Amino acid sequence: MAERQTLPVLPLRGTVIFPGLTVPIGVGRPGTLHAIEAALKGNREILAVAQRENVDEPTPDQLYTMGVIGRIGQVQRGLGGVQLLLQGESRATVLNYHNGEEYLTADVMALEELPPLDENDAAFAALYKETRERAMELGERRGLPDEVLHQVLDSVTEPGKFADLVAGYVELPVSEKQLLLETLGVEERLRRVLIQVQRQIGMLAAQDEIKSQVQEELGERQREMFLREQLKTIQKELGEDDQSREMVELREKLSKLVLPREARVEVERELGRLERAGRESMEAQVIRTYLEWIAELPWNTRSDDDLDLNHASAVLDEDHYGLEDVKDRVLEFLAVRQLRARQIADEVEKSGECAASKLKAVKDTVAPSVNGSPPDDDRSITDSKEAKARAMARGPILLFVGPPGVGKTSIAKSIARALGRKYIRAALGGIRDEADIRGHRRTYVGAMPGRVIQGMKQAGAKNPVFLLDEVDKLGVSFQGDPASALLEVLDPAQNDTFTDNYLNVPFDLSEVLFVATANFIQNIPGPLLDRMEVVDFAGYTEREKAEIAKKYLIPRQLEESGLSDKSIVFTDDAVAAIVSQYTRESGVRQLERQIGAVARKVARKLAAGEESVRTLDVDDVRSLLGRPKVHPEHAGETNEVGVATGMYYTPAGGDIMFVEAAVRRLFGGPPTNDGASRAEGVGSASLILTGQLGDVMKESGRAALTYAVTNARALKIPEERLGSIEVHVHVPAGAIPKDGPSAGVAMAVAIVSAMTGRPVRSDIAMTGEITLRGRVLPIGGVKEKVLGAHRAGISEIILPRQNEADLDDIPEDVRKALVFHCVSSLDEAFALTLTPAPAAKTPVLETVG
């Protein structure tokens, strides 16, 4: 049985202390201070008991009859009283209170808690587990870190002490906590603690839900408006209210623009709406953004054209080697502009205007100044001379078509530099939305102008060089056809009133020099192609590539590799080796990569302190780049039966291909000499085509065989090679698809060679489409095919007679090195390509069946 003892009393206001908890307590009442001093003089034990009422000098009847015997720990004295840590040790019941002279004392007896009947009982274990889990959840909802929760809760494992621990931290009235303190049964105390914890969890959940609903009702917009109103009040107090100043600046900026009538009306209407709308409203933000776009566009700002033909020619030659057709077209454009400027000047002089007006008219013709006269009342341009000058300044629309890497994009930048104009590039590859070209309507959230208007804003001038890159890569989707949206942009008769969906007012694009690029002209819709002037970019010859490498690529790569001051030199043979053995393309991109690879390997050696040659020859290039990566076809060394040399063209350039033909008999002997048997033999010839040929190429093979068998007598085909025969035509490189009608001549020559036994000359290549009557029709890609044949070592070329004019496109050095034969029929081609058959080597057809 517990002993009876007398202890000083520590009255507690608004709290209850539980056994096992250490609580900081501030003491300031005189009686309480005396009780603390008495406890410190003894064994530091004191009875902590809660007050029923919150009074300064409690009497015994105002104190509960059950408290906690606590031991005083650390004590800190100050002017305002004493701060101490009280460690609760055990429950105690008060037998009697005694009023001393300075403080209260009490006769107390420690109480033991009542353990559960069976701690292993499933119901009690579940109760204890649930209390722990709910206590952890309550701590998490209050925002306590997981580490702290686990550290505090896991340190107590006894159910009774755990219940006291949780009860001490749960926010409850004093009466509720006193009830938990007076509950001696562990199971009952756990149950009551669980109920209180669950109530706290529900209350916190309800508070979170209410808080969420309140925040949702208030919303971010109201919060922003509240903050902005506060900011506005502060700015007014500081004299920094800029709303009116912004409106004045925006109106002043718009008033200085020389706008068309429709644009001026729209601007004035939107300015009125902006002034009426609240500054912080969403509509005001949209209107302000729209007006800022209007103010930043170059409605009447032009850059001065540099019409010096000699300067333009020097710039083009400096930036690009070759491309004479393109350079001639640019110089023609400059010449026309120069003559038009002079024509306007003459008209002004005849009209009797003063010298200053003449100078202004000429200047307005070439590039009207942005600082011109202020706009008139309707803000429209009505001066007839300026309108005429603007009409004469319409820029052409050029389409550069050619394989990748030949300089289509870079020469557009050179054109801008030669003209002294701004340069803007818009990449159209992969665009599938019409709004990318024409913009979004302002009714959509986040609407913005299309790429054309964005480019004009970026240029800051009304007459830039505008590059529409990869116009053949435009896509089509459910969002519209962007190629159709370009029709208005690229039509000289319509683009002076181009209307973007976002601006919704006409904008003049007539003075823009549009340049489009494409790899495949057949991918461009017909109506769009009809609006552009096509300039073909053919592939470079090996000599041109070598000159480009020496003049542009090698210096640039040496500088990028840090070798510009190391006196690294490429010999002509080394450059030729890189061009022919390590690249296979029409352009020079891969060539520049290979040169860059050589430069980087040399830089690595020099950086490592190794000795490296400064003059690179063929052997040095091979040791740095490894074995050659390109193995192009070469002309055959001997004349062979059934093997003809054709030519083909790809976007990577031209080359030669070999067409092989073989004939065998299926069954039976040779046909008789009568007409019926000969007709049967002709009709029973079968054809096999291999090499992954397309439909058009297969049709050329069938036409070639039909011509051969129907003209067998004229072609002197022996009787034993007619009748039930099988003709097999194969084009090597079977993994590569092939198609096109231009292989017709080569197929016919190979088939006739196999049927007559006459070898085909290996030094001659041929191209052309054929008909059943033996006519040779024109084909395309003559320049690329001829260049490829020249690289392969061919010395003579057979072309359709109607392609004779295309020989002017071939470089002069290549044209002089080759012999060209222009034919109009297959008989002419046979006479040039087939040699007499050796009598001893006449092939004998194998009979099958």
C-alpha positions in Angstrom: 0.0 0.0 0.0 1.3 3.5 -0.9 2.6 5.7 1.9 0.9 8.9 3.0 3.0 12.0 2.6 2.7 15.8 2.9 3.8 17.9 -0.1 3.7 21.5 -1.1 0.9 22.3 -3.6 1.5 23.8 -7.1 -1.9 25.1 -8.4 -2.2 24.9 -12.2 -4.3 27.3 -14.2 -5.6 26.1 -17.5 -3.6 22.9 -17.8 -3.3 19.4 -16.4 0.0 17.5 -16.0 0.1 13.7 -16.7 2.6 11.2 -15.3 5.6 10.6 -17.6 5.5 14.1 -19.1 8.0 16.9 -18.6 6.3 20.3 -18.7 7.8 23.8 -18.6 5.9 25.9 -16.0 6.1 29.7 -15.3 5.5 30.6 -11.6 4.8 34.1 -10.5 2.3 34.0 -7.6 3.8 34.5 -4.2 2.2 31.5 -2.6 3.3 29.3 -5.4 6.9 30.6 -5.3 7.0 29.7 -1.5 5.8 26.2 -2.4 8.5 25.9 -4.9 11.1 27.0 -2.5 9.9 24.5 0.1 10.1 21.7 -2.4 13.6 22.6 -3.4 14.7 22.5 0.2 13.3 19.0 0.5 13.4 16.2 -2.0 12.2 18.5 -4.8 8.8 16.7 -4.9 5.6 18.8 -5.2 1.9 18.1 -5.9 0.7 19.6 -9.2 -3.1 19.9 -9.2 -5.4 21.8 -11.5 -7.7 24.6 -10.4 -11.4 24.3 -11.0 -11.6 28.1 -11.6 -9.0 30.6 -12.9 -8.3 32.6 -9.8 -5.1 34.1 -8.4 -5.3 32.8 -4.8 -7.1 29.4 -5.0 -8.6 27.9 -1.9 -8.7 24.1 -1.2 -12.3 23.8 -2.4 -11.2 25.4 -5.8 -8.7 22.6 -6.4 -9.3 19.1 -7.7 -8.7 16.2 -5.4 -6.5 14.3 -7.8 -3.2 15.6 -9.2 0.3 14.4 -10.1 3.3 14.1 -7.8 6.0 15.9 -9.8 9.7 16.3 -9.4 11.2 19.8 -10.0 14.0 19.7 -12.5 15.9 22.7 -13.9 14.9 26.0 -12.3 15.6 29.5 -13.8 14.9 32.6 -11.7 14.1 36.0 -13.2 12.7 39.3 -12.3 9.2 38.2 -13.2 9.2 34.9 -11.3 10.6 31.4 -11.8 10.7 29.1 -14.9 11.0 25.4 -14.1 10.7 22.0 -15.7 8.3 19.7 -13.8 8.6 15.9 -14.4 5.3 14.1 -13.6 5.9 10.9 -11.8 2.6 9.4 -10.5 -1.0 10.1 -9.9 -1.9 11.0 -6.3 -5.2 11.6 -4.5 -5.5 14.4 -1.9 -6.6 13.4 1.5 -6.5 16.8 3.1 -5.5 20.4 2.2 -3.7 22.6 4.7 -3.6 26.4 4.6 -0.1 27.4 5.7 1.1 30.9 6.3 2.7 31.2 2.9 1.6 28.3 0.8 -0.8 25.3 0.6 0.2 21.8 1.5 -1.6 18.6 1.1 -1.7 15.1 2.6 -1.5 12.8 -0.5 -1.3 9.2 -1.4 0.2 7.9 -4.7 -2.2 5.8 -6.8 -1.5 2.9 -9.1 -3.2 2.5 -12.4 -5.4 -0.5 -13.1 -3.9 -2.7 -15.8 -6.1 -4.6 -18.3 -7.4 -8.0 -17.3 -5.5 -9.6 -20.3 -2.9 -7.5 -22.2 -2.9 -10.2 -24.9 -6.6 -9.9 -25.5 -7.3 -9.2 -29.2 -9.8 -6.4 -28.4 -7.3 -4.6 -26.1 -4.5 -5.0 -28.6 -6.7 -3.6 -31.4 -7.7 -0.7 -29.1 -4.0 0.1 -28.3 -3.0 -0.2 -32.0 -5.8 2.0 -33.2 -4.9 4.6 -30.6 -1.3 4.7 -31.8 -2.3 5.0 -35.4 -4.8 7.8 -34.8 -2.3 9.6 -32.6 0.2 9.5 -35.5 -2.4 10.7 -37.9 -3.3 13.6 -35.6 0.3 14.6 -35.4 0.7 14.6 -39.1 -2.4 16.7 -39.6 -1.0 19.2 -37.2 2.1 19.4 -39.4 4.6 17.7 -37.1 7.6 16.1 -38.9 7.5 12.4 -39.2 10.9 12.1 -37.5 9.6 13.9 -34.4 6.4 11.9 -34.3 8.2 8.6 -34.4 10.8 9.7 -31.9 8.2 10.8 -29.3 5.6 8.0 -29.8 7.9 5.1 -30.3 9.7 6.0 -27.1 6.7 4.8 -25.1 5.6 1.2 -25.4 3.4 0.7 -22.2 -0.4 1.3 -23.0 -1.0 3.3 -19.8 2.0 5.6 -20.3 1.1 6.0 -24.0 -2.4 7.1 -23.1 -1.0 9.6 -20.6 1.5 10.9 -23.3 -1.3 11.4 -25.9 -3.6 12.9 -23.4 -1.0 15.5 -22.4 -0.7 16.8 -26.0 -4.3 16.7 -27.0 -6.0 20.1 -27.0 -8.9 19.6 -24.5 -10.6 21.7 -21.8 -9.2 21.3 -18.2 -12.3 19.3 -17.1 -11.8 16.8 -19.9 -8.1 16.4 -19.2 -8.8 16.0 -15.5 -11.3 13.2 -16.3 -8.6 11.4 -18.2 -6.2 11.9 -15.3 -8.7 10.4 -12.8 -9.3 7.4 -15.0 -7.1 4.7 -13.4 -8.1 1.8 -15.7 -5.7 1.6 -18.6 -8.2 0.1 -21.0 -10.9 2.7 -20.2 -8.3 5.5 -20.4 -7.1 4.3 -23.8 -10.7 4.2 -25.0 -11.4 7.8 -23.8 -8.1 9.1 -25.3 -9.0 7.4 -28.7 -12.4 9.2 -28.7 -10.8 12.5 -28.0 -8.1 12.0 -30.7 -10.7 11.0 -33.2 -12.7 14.1 -32.4 -9.6 16.2 -32.9 -8.9 14.6 -36.3 -12.5 15.2 -37.4 -12.3 18.8 -36.3 -9.0 19.4 -38.2 -10.5 17.7 -41.3 -13.5 20.0 -41.1 -11.3 23.0 -40.7 -9.3 22.1 -43.8 -12.5 21.6 -45.8 -13.8 24.9 -44.7 -10.5 26.6 -45.4 -10.5 25.1 -48.9 -14.0 26.3 -49.6 -13.2 29.8 -48.4 -10.1 30.0 -50.5 -12.0 28.7 -53.5 -14.8 31.3 -53.0 -12.3 34.1 -52.6 -10.2 32.9 -55.6 -6.9 34.1 -56.8 -8.5 36.8 -58.9 -10.0 38.5 -55.8 -6.8 38.2 -54.0 -4.9 39.7 -57.0 -7.4 42.5 -57.2 -7.0 43.2 -53.5 -3.2 43.3 -53.8 -3.3 45.5 -56.8 -5.7 47.9 -55.1 -3.2 48.1 -52.3 -0.4 48.6 -54.7 -2.4 51.3 -56.5 -3.1 53.1 -53.2 0.6 53.0 -52.3 1.6 54.3 -55.7 -0.8 57.2 -55.3 0.6 58.0 -51.9 4.1 58.0 -53.5 3.0 60.0 -56.5 3.9 57.1 -58.9 0.5 56.3 -60.5 1.5 55.3 -64.0 -1.8 54.2 -65.4 -2.6 57.5 -67.1 1.0 57.9 -68.2 0.9 54.5 -69.9 -2.3 55.4 -71.7 -0.8 58.7 -72.8 2.4 57.0 -74.1 0.5 54.3 -75.9 -1.9 56.8 -77.6 1.0 59.0 -78.6 2.9 56.1 -80.1 -0.1 55.0 -82.1 -0.9 58.5 -83.3 2.6 58.7 -84.9 1.9 55.6 -87.1 0.9 56.0 -90.7 -1.8 53.5 -90.8 -4.3 52.5 -93.5 -7.9 53.7 -92.9 -9.1 50.3 -91.7 -6.3 50.0 -89.2 -6.8 53.5 -87.9 -10.5 53.0 -87.3 -9.8 49.7 -85.4 -7.1 51.3 -83.3 -9.3 54.2 -82.2 -12.1 51.8 -81.4 -9.8 49.6 -79.2 -8.3 52.7 -77.5 -11.8 53.7 -76.5 -12.6 50.3 -75.1 -9.3 50.2 -73.2 -10.0 53.6 -71.5 -13.5 52.4 -70.5 -12.3 49.0 -69.2 -11.0 48.5 -65.7 -7.2 48.5 -65.7 -7.0 45.1 -64.0 -9.7 43.4 -66.0 -8.8 40.5 -68.3 -10.3 42.4 -71.3 -8.0 45.4 -70.7 -5.0 43.1 -70.8 -6.1 41.6 -74.1 -6.7 45.0 -75.6 -3.4 46.5 -74.4 -1.5 43.5 -75.9 -3.3 44.0 -79.2 -2.5 47.7 -79.4 1.1 47.0 -78.5 1.4 44.7 -81.4 -0.1 47.3 -83.7 2.4 49.9 -82.4 5.5 47.7 -82.8 4.8 46.7 -86.5 6.7 48.5 -89.2 3.8 50.1 -91.0 5.9 52.6 -92.8 9.5 51.8 -91.8 11.8 50.7 -94.6 15.5 50.0 -94.8 17.4 51.6 -97.6 18.2 49.4 -100.6 21.8 49.2 -101.7 21.5 49.2 -105.5 25.2 49.0 -106.3 25.4 46.1 -108.6 29.2 45.8 -108.2 28.9 45.6 -104.4 26.1 43.0 -104.6 28.1 40.9 -107.0 31.1 41.1 -104.7 29.0 40.1 -101.6 27.5 37.1 -103.4 30.9 35.9 -104.7 32.4 36.3 -101.3 29.8 34.2 -99.6 29.2 31.4 -102.2 31.1 29.7 -104.9 29.3 28.9 -108.1 25.5 29.2 -108.1 25.7 31.5 -111.1 22.0 31.3 -112.0 21.0 32.4 -108.5 23.5 35.3 -108.5 22.3 36.4 -111.9 18.7 36.4 -110.7 19.6 38.6 -107.7 21.6 41.0 -109.9 18.7 41.2 -112.3 16.4 42.2 -109.5 18.8 44.9 -108.4 19.1 46.2 -111.9 15.3 46.5 -112.3 15.0 48.3 -109.0 17.7 50.7 -110.1 16.0 51.5 -113.4 12.6 52.0 -111.7 14.2 54.4 -109.2 15.6 56.4 -112.1 12.2 56.3 -113.9 10.4 57.8 -110.9 13.1 60.5 -110.6 12.6 61.4 -114.3 8.8 61.6 -113.8 9.2 63.9 -110.8 11.6 66.1 -112.7 9.1 66.5 -115.6 6.4 67.4 -113.2 8.4 70.6 -112.3 8.9 69.8 -108.6 11.8 71.4 -106.8 15.1 69.6 -106.3 14.3 68.6 -102.7 11.1 67.1 -103.8 12.9 65.1 -106.5 15.3 63.7 -103.9 12.5 62.8 -101.7 10.6 61.1 -104.5 13.7 59.0 -105.4 14.2 58.1 -101.8 10.6 57.2 -101.3 10.8 55.0 -104.3 13.7 53.0 -103.0 13.0 53.2 -99.2 10.5 55.8 -97.9 11.6 57.3 -94.6 9.8 56.5 -91.3 10.2 60.1 -90.3 7.9 61.3 -93.1 5.0 63.7 -92.9 2.5 63.2 -90.2 -0.7 61.3 -91.1 -3.7 63.1 -92.4 -7.1 63.1 -90.8 -8.2 59.6 -92.0 -4.7 58.3 -91.4 -4.4 56.8 -94.9 -1.7 57.2 -97.6 -3.2 59.1 -100.5 -0.2 60.6 -102.2 -0.3 59.2 -105.7 3.5 59.3 -106.3 4.2 57.4 -103.1 1.5 54.8 -104.0 3.0 54.4 -107.5 6.5 54.1 -106.1 5.3 51.5 -103.6 3.6 49.5 -106.4 6.8 49.6 -108.4 8.8 48.3 -105.5 7.0 45.0 -105.3 9.5 42.3 -104.5 9.7 39.0 -106.4 8.9 35.6 -104.8 11.7 33.2 -105.4 11.7 29.4 -104.8 15.0 27.8 -104.4 14.7 24.1 -105.2 17.5 21.6 -104.8 19.1 18.8 -102.7 20.1 19.4 -99.1 23.4 21.2 -98.4 23.8 23.2 -101.6 23.4 26.6 -100.0 19.7 27.5 -100.5 19.2 28.9 -97.0 22.6 30.6 -96.7 22.3 32.4 -100.0 19.1 34.1 -98.8 21.1 35.6 -96.0 23.7 36.7 -98.5 20.9 38.3 -100.6 19.8 40.4 -97.6 23.4 41.5 -97.0 23.9 42.4 -100.6 20.7 44.5 -100.6 21.3 46.0 -97.2 18.0 44.7 -96.0 16.9 43.0 -92.8 16.9 39.2 -92.8 14.1 37.0 -91.3 13.9 33.2 -91.4 10.7 31.2 -90.6 11.1 27.4 -90.5 8.0 25.9 -91.9 9.0 22.2 -91.7 6.4 20.2 -89.8 3.8 23.0 -89.5 0.3 21.5 -89.5 -1.8 24.4 -88.2 -3.1 27.2 -90.4 -2.9 29.5 -87.4 0.9 29.3 -87.5 0.7 31.3 -90.7 -2.4 33.5 -90.3 -2.5 33.8 -86.5 -5.3 33.0 -83.9 -8.4 35.1 -83.5 -8.4 37.3 -80.4 -11.4 35.4 -79.0 -9.0 32.5 -78.0 -7.0 32.6 -74.8 -3.3 33.2 -75.5 -4.0 34.3 -79.1 -1.1 35.7 -81.0 -0.3 36.7 -84.6 1.1 34.2 -87.1 4.7 33.7 -88.1 4.5 36.2 -91.0 3.5 39.1 -88.7 5.9 38.0 -86.0 8.7 38.0 -88.5 7.8 41.5 -89.7 7.8 42.8 -86.1 11.2 41.1 -85.6 12.6 42.7 -88.8 11.4 46.2 -87.8 11.3 47.1 -91.5 8.6 46.8 -94.2 10.9 45.4 -96.9 13.0 42.6 -95.4 14.3 39.5 -97.0 11.9 36.9 -95.6 13.0 33.3 -95.9 10.3 30.6 -95.8 12.5 27.6 -95.2 11.4 24.0 -96.1 8.1 25.0 -97.7 7.7 21.5 -99.1 7.5 20.1 -95.6 4.2 21.7 -94.7 1.7 19.2 -93.3 -2.1 19.0 -93.4 -4.3 18.2 -90.3 -7.8 18.8 -89.0 -6.6 22.3 -88.0 -6.3 23.4 -91.6 -3.9 23.5 -94.4 -1.0 25.9 -93.8 0.0 25.7 -97.5 -3.3 27.2 -98.4 -2.7 30.0 -95.9 0.5 30.9 -97.8 -1.4 31.5 -101.0 -2.3 35.1 -99.9 1.1 35.7 -98.5 2.9 34.7 -101.7 0.6 36.3 -104.2 2.0 39.7 -105.4 -1.5 40.7 -106.4 -3.0 40.1 -102.9 -0.3 40.4 -100.3 -0.5 44.2 -100.1 -3.7 43.7 -98.0 -2.6 40.5 -96.1 -5.0 40.1 -93.1 -3.8 38.2 -90.1 -6.5 36.7 -87.9 -5.1 38.3 -84.8 -4.7 41.8 -86.2 -7.8 41.7 -88.3 -6.7 44.7 -90.3 -4.8 44.7 -93.7 -1.0 44.7 -93.6 1.2 45.5 -96.7 3.6 42.7 -97.6 4.1 43.8 -101.2 7.6 45.1 -100.5 8.9 42.0 -98.8 11.4 39.9 -100.8 10.1 36.4 -100.1 12.5 33.6 -100.7 11.2 30.0 -100.2 13.3 26.8 -100.2 12.4 23.2 -100.9 14.0 19.9 -101.6 11.2 18.3 -103.6 9.2 20.5 -105.9 6.5 17.8 -106.4 5.5 18.1 -102.7 4.4 21.7 -103.2 0.7 22.2 -104.1 0.2 23.5 -107.6 -1.6 26.8 -106.8 1.3 27.7 -104.3 4.0 26.7 -106.8 2.3 28.9 -109.5 2.9 32.0 -107.3 6.7 31.5 -107.1 9.6 31.8 -109.5 11.6 28.6 -109.4 15.4 28.7 -109.3 17.0 25.3 -109.5 20.0 24.5 -107.3 21.9 21.6 -108.8 24.5 19.5 -107.0 28.1 20.6 -107.0 30.7 18.9 -109.1 33.7 17.4 -107.3 35.9 20.3 -108.6 33.4 22.8 -107.2 33.3 21.0 -103.9 37.1 21.1 -103.7 37.1 24.8 -104.3 34.3 25.4 -101.7 36.3 23.4 -99.2 39.5 25.3 -99.8 37.8 28.7 -99.8 35.2 28.4 -97.1 35.1 25.0 -95.2 38.7 24.5 -94.3 39.3 28.0 -92.9 36.1 27.8 -90.9 36.8 24.4 -89.4 40.4 25.3 -88.6 39.2 28.3 -86.7 36.5 26.3 -84.8 39.2 23.7 -83.9 41.6 26.3 -82.6 44.1 25.7 -85.5 43.8 29.0 -87.3 47.3 30.0 -86.1 48.9 26.6 -86.5 49.7 26.8 -90.2 47.7 23.7 -91.1 47.5 23.2 -94.8 45.5 20.7 -96.9 47.0 19.7 -100.2 44.8 19.6 -103.3 45.1 15.8 -103.4 44.0 15.6 -99.8 40.9 17.7 -100.5 40.1 15.7 -103.6 40.4 12.5 -101.6 38.0 13.7 -98.9 35.5 14.8 -101.5 35.6 11.6 -103.6 36.3 8.9 -101.0 34.5 10.1 -97.8 31.5 12.0 -99.0 28.6 11.2 -101.4 26.2 14.1 -101.6 25.1 17.0 -103.8 25.8 19.6 -101.1 28.8 20.1 -98.8 27.5 19.4 -95.3 29.0 16.0 -95.0 32.2 17.3 -96.6 32.4 20.0 -93.9 31.9 17.3 -91.2 34.8 15.2 -92.6 37.1 18.3 -92.7 36.1 19.1 -89.2 36.9 15.5 -88.1 40.4 15.9 -89.6 40.9 19.2 -87.9 39.8 17.8 -84.5 42.1 14.9 -84.7 45.0 17.2 -85.5 44.0 19.5 -82.7 44.0 16.5 -80.3 47.5 15.5 -81.2 48.8 19.1 -80.8 47.0 19.5 -77.5 48.6 16.2 -76.2 52.1 17.5 -77.2 52.5 15.0 -80.0 54.2 15.9 -83.3 51.8 16.3 -86.1 52.3 17.2 -89.7 51.3 20.7 -90.7 50.8 19.9 -94.4 48.2 17.1 -94.8 48.3 14.9 -97.9 46.3 11.9 -99.0 48.0 9.4 -96.7 47.6 11.7 -93.7 43.9 12.1 -94.4 43.5 8.3 -94.7 45.3 7.7 -91.4 43.1 10.2 -89.7 39.7 9.3 -91.2 40.3 5.5 -91.7 39.4 3.6 -94.7 37.3 5.3 -97.4 33.5 5.2 -96.6 32.2 5.8 -100.1 32.5 3.2 -102.9 30.7 4.7 -106.0 30.2 2.8 -109.1 32.9 2.9 -111.7 32.6 2.4 -115.5 33.2 -1.2 -116.6 36.6 -2.2 -117.8 35.4 -4.5 -120.6 32.5 -4.6 -123.0 30.0 -7.2 -121.9 26.9 -8.9 -123.4 23.7 -7.9 -121.8 25.1 -5.2 -119.5 24.3 -1.6 -120.2 25.3 1.5 -118.2 22.4 3.7 -117.2 22.2 6.9 -115.2 20.0 7.9 -112.3 19.4 10.9 -110.1 18.6 11.2 -106.4 18.5 14.3 -104.0 22.0 13.3 -103.0 23.3 13.6 -106.6 23.6 11.6 -109.7 25.4 8.3 -110.5 25.5 5.4 -112.9 23.9 2.0 -112.6 24.2 -1.2 -114.5 21.2 -2.9 -116.2 21.8 -6.6 -116.7 19.8 -8.8 -119.0 19.9 -12.6 -119.7 17.8 -14.8 -122.1 17.0 -18.5 -121.8 14.7 -20.9 -123.6 11.9 -22.5 -121.6 11.1 -25.6 -123.6 11.1 -27.0 -127.1 13.4 -26.2 -130.0 13.7 -23.1 -132.2 10.7 -21.9 -134.0 10.1 -22.6 -137.7 10.6 -20.0 -140.3 7.0 -19.6 -141.2 5.1 -16.5 -140.1 2.7 -18.2 -137.7 5.5 -19.7 -135.7 7.4 -16.4 -135.6 4.3 -14.6 -134.3 3.8 -17.3 -131.7 7.5 -17.0 -130.6 7.0 -13.3 -130.3 3.9 -13.7 -128.2 5.3 -16.3 -125.8 8.4 -14.4 -124.6 8.2 -13.8 -120.9 9.9 -11.1 -118.8 11.3 -11.2 -115.2 12.2 -7.9 -113.6 14.2 -7.9 -110.3 16.1 -5.3 -108.3 13.1 -3.7 -106.4 11.9 -1.8 -109.4 8.9 0.5 -109.4 5.9 0.3 -111.6 7.1 2.9 -114.1 10.5 1.2 -114.4 8.8 -2.1 -114.9 6.7 -0.7 -117.7 9.9 0.6 -119.4 11.3 -3.0 -119.3 8.1 -4.4 -120.9 8.2 -1.8 -123.6 11.9 -2.6 -124.3 11.2 -6.3 -124.6 8.2 -5.8 -126.9 10.2 -3.5 -129.1 13.0 -6.1 -129.3 10.8 -9.1 -130.3 8.6 -7.1 -132.6 11.6 -5.7 -134.5 13.7 -8.9 -134.3 14.3 -9.1 -138.0 15.6 -5.5 -138.2 17.7 -6.0 -135.2 19.1 -9.3 -136.6 18.1 -11.3 -133.6 18.8 -15.0 -134.4 15.8 -17.3 -134.7 17.0 -19.5 -131.8 16.7 -16.6 -129.4 13.0 -16.1 -130.1 9.9 -18.1 -129.4 9.3 -19.5 -125.9 12.1 -17.6 -124.1 12.4 -16.0 -120.7 14.2 -12.6 -120.5 15.5 -11.7 -117.1 16.3 -8.0 -116.4 18.1 -7.2 -113.2 19.3 -3.8 -111.8 21.9 -4.4 -109.0 21.6 -2.9 -105.5 18.4 -4.8 -104.9 17.9 -3.4 -101.5 17.4 0.1 -102.9 14.0 1.0 -104.5 14.2 2.3 -108.0 11.7 3.9 -110.3 11.3 6.2 -113.2 11.0 6.1 -117.0 14.6 7.2 -117.8 16.1 3.7 -117.7 14.1 2.7 -120.8 17.1 3.2 -123.2 19.5 1.2 -121.0 16.9 -1.6 -120.6 16.4 -1.8 -124.3 20.1 -1.9 -125.1 20.7 -4.6 -122.4 17.9 -6.8 -123.8 18.9 -6.4 -127.4 22.5 -7.1 -126.5 21.5 -10.3 -124.7 19.3 -11.4 -127.6 21.8 -10.6 -130.3 25.0 -11.6 -128.4 26.5 -8.2 -129.2 28.5 -6.7 -126.4 27.7 -3.2 -125.0 30.4 -0.5 -124.9 31.4 0.0 -121.2 32.6 3.6 -121.7 29.2 5.0 -122.7 26.2 5.7 -120.4 22.7 6.4 -121.5 19.4 7.7 -120.3 16.0 8.4 -121.9 12.4 7.2 -121.9 11.2 4.9 -124.8 8.0 4.2 -126.6 6.8 1.0 -128.4 7.7 2.7 -131.7 11.3 3.1 -130.5 11.2 6.8 -129.9 13.4 8.3 -127.2 11.7 10.9 -125.1 13.2 13.6 -122.8 13.9 13.1 -119.1 14.9 15.3 -116.1 18.0 15.7 -113.9 20.4 15.8 -116.9 23.0 17.8 -115.1 23.1 15.6 -112.0 23.2 12.4 -114.1 26.0 13.7 -116.3 28.0 14.8 -113.3 27.6 11.4 -111.7 28.6 9.6 -115.0 31.7 11.9 -115.2 32.7 11.0 -111.7 32.3 7.3 -112.5 34.8 7.5 -115.4 32.3 7.5 -118.3 33.6 9.2 -121.5 30.5 9.3 -123.7 26.9 10.1 -122.9 23.7 9.3 -124.8 20.8 11.8 -124.2 17.4 12.3 -125.7 17.6 14.9 -128.5 15.0 17.0 -126.8 17.4 17.3 -123.8 20.1 18.9 -125.9 19.3 22.3 -124.6 20.1 21.1 -121.0 23.8 20.7 -121.9 24.1 24.4 -121.2 23.6 23.7 -117.5 26.6 21.4 -117.3 29.9 23.0 -116.2 32.2 23.8 -119.0 35.1 21.7 -117.8 32.8 18.6 -117.6 31.2 19.4 -121.0 34.6 19.5 -122.6 35.7 16.2 -121.0 32.7 14.2 -122.3 31.3 13.3 -125.7 27.6 13.7 -126.0 25.3 11.9 -128.4 21.7 13.2 -128.7 19.4 10.5 -130.2 15.7 10.5 -131.1 15.3 6.7 -131.7 16.5 3.4 -130.3 18.1 2.5 -133.5 20.5 5.4 -133.1 21.2 4.3 -129.5 21.9 0.7 -130.7 24.3 1.9 -133.4 26.3 3.8 -130.8 26.3 1.3 -128.0 26.4 -2.3 -129.5 29.6 -3.7 -130.9 29.8 -6.6 -133.4 29.4 -10.0 -131.8 32.5 -12.2 -131.8 31.8 -15.3 -133.8 33.6 -17.6 -131.4 31.8 -16.3 -128.3 28.2 -16.4 -129.5 26.2 -17.6 -126.4 24.1 -20.7 -126.7 20.7 -20.5 -124.9 20.1 -23.2 -122.4 16.9 -25.1 -123.0 14.7 -25.8 -120.0 12.0 -28.4 -120.0 
